[in-house]
Amino acid sequence: MVDAADAQAIAKRIQGIRRHIPQRVRLIAVTKKFSADIIRIDYAAGIRDFGESQVQETIAKQQALTDLDDITWHLIGHLQSNKARKALEQFQWIHSVDSLKLAQRLNTLAQEMGVRPQCCLQVKVVPDPPKYGFDRSELWPALPDVAKLDCLHWAGLMSIPPLGLSAEETRFAFHQAQTLQSEINQKQLPNLKLRELSLGMSGDYQSAIAAGSTMIRLGTALFGARPAANSY
Ligand SMILES: *Cc1c(COP(=O)(O)O)cnc(C)c1O
């Protein structure tokens, strides 16, 4: 449960962050592992964009929030193919399109379901073997095929720098993502005019914004440490 004092503290943090970020930047509240109550508090504080990393967890919360009908839901975690249909039912944005195969699956389903989700290609601008996402070397050859998937609205790139980088290395990684975005746009592939950069989390969103981020994904900066176990 969230009490009134918590609610006030959260609303204050949201206002504080809003004051310090440019208007062009979309603030996504990352509520994974937090309860639907927290989403209500954010909503009352003006937030309409919510980020979640698991399809199942999100469905449970959405069922408790059916009265809040102008929320935009952003999937930011790895999506397994067998959950792709559910994801398209629940989310308007998918930031974590991390393979050509997943993109193709989403495109087929989107056509079938008559939806056109906003999608980001998740890229690894610094090598990070254990993480999901396109390596540069995978991305370039995949792009012509990605461009053909026109039931998806290709909105931008998403990237998460590897853990343990210095502040300077992180800044460099964000700039690399921005450069990659312009390089892709210069190719002028049909359907691939990328406007968005989904970059920046609680620890690094300021440098992400300096590198051109248009969407920051904040959890702990708004809510404090996440519960170890799900509390939704
Ligand atoms: C959890 C998560 C976030 C939020 O992280 P914080 O450090 O709590 O702000 C942002 N993006 C992704 C992809 C995440 O999984």
The ligand as a Gaussian input file, in Angstrom:
#p B3LYP/6-31G(d) Opt

LIG

0 1
 C       14.091000      -0.991000     -15.018000
 C       14.368000      -0.255000     -16.264000
 C       14.443000       1.148000     -16.282000
 C       14.348000       2.006000     -15.034000
 O       15.523000       1.895000     -14.305000
 P       15.850000       2.904000     -13.087000
 O       17.312000       2.822000     -12.953000
 O       15.102000       2.401000     -11.915000
 O       15.393000       4.258000     -13.512000
 C       14.658000       1.772000     -17.492000
 N       14.779000       1.072000     -18.642000
 C       14.717000      -0.271000     -18.656000
 C       14.866000      -0.975000     -19.949000
 C       14.519000      -0.971000     -17.480000
 O       14.460000      -2.312000     -17.522000

